[in-house]
């Protein structure tokens, strides 16, 4: 009887752990998507400056 209780408790702990793990993965994935979109948006708004050209000074 005691062994059955231990197995049941182990299963409950594992299920809770996996729920927490998957919740954190979903949370991190959503955050990464928003971060990536924000980064792309900032790149479009602020394009890279063109390379500086050397100006020839008059003699």
C-alpha positions as CSV (number, residue, x, y, z in Angstrom):
1,X,0.0,0.0,0.0
2,X,2.8,2.4,0.9
3,X,4.6,1.7,-2.4
4,X,1.5,2.6,-4.4
5,X,1.3,6.0,-2.5
6,X,4.9,6.7,-3.3
7,X,4.5,6.0,-7.0
8,X,1.4,8.2,-7.1
9,X,3.2,11.1,-5.4
10,X,6.1,10.7,-7.8
11,X,3.7,11.0,-10.8
12,X,2.1,14.1,-9.3
13,X,5.4,15.8,-8.8
14,X,6.6,14.9,-12.3
15,X,3.3,16.2,-13.9
16,X,3.6,19.5,-12.0
17,X,7.3,19.8,-13.0
18,X,6.5,19.3,-16.7
19,X,3.6,21.8,-16.5
20,X,6.0,24.4,-15.0
21,X,8.7,23.5,-17.6
22,X,6.3,23.8,-20.6
23,X,4.9,27.1,-19.2
24,X,8.3,28.6,-19.0
25,X,9.1,27.4,-22.5
26,X,6.0,29.1,-23.8
27,X,6.7,32.3,-21.9
28,X,10.3,32.4,-23.2
29,X,9.2,31.7,-26.7
30,X,6.6,34.5,-26.7
31,X,9.1,36.9,-25.3
32,X,11.7,35.9,-27.9
33,X,9.2,36.5,-30.7
34,X,8.3,40.0,-29.4
35,X,12.0,40.8,-28.9
36,X,12.9,39.6,-32.5
37,X,10.0,41.7,-34.0
38,X,11.0,44.8,-32.0
39,X,14.6,44.4,-33.1
40,X,13.6,44.1,-36.8
41,X,11.4,47.1,-36.4
42,X,14.2,49.2,-35.0
43,X,16.5,48.2,-37.8
44,X,14.0,49.3,-40.4
45,X,13.5,52.7,-38.7
46,X,17.2,53.3,-38.2
47,X,19.1,52.1,-41.3
48,X,22.8,51.7,-41.2
49,X,24.6,54.9,-42.1
50,X,26.4,54.8,-45.5
51,X,30.2,54.5,-45.5
52,X,32.0,57.8,-45.2
53,X,33.6,58.9,-48.4
54,X,36.9,60.7,-48.4
55,X,36.7,64.2,-49.7
56,X,39.6,65.6,-51.7
57,X,40.9,68.8,-50.3
58,X,41.6,71.6,-52.8
59,X,45.3,72.2,-53.5
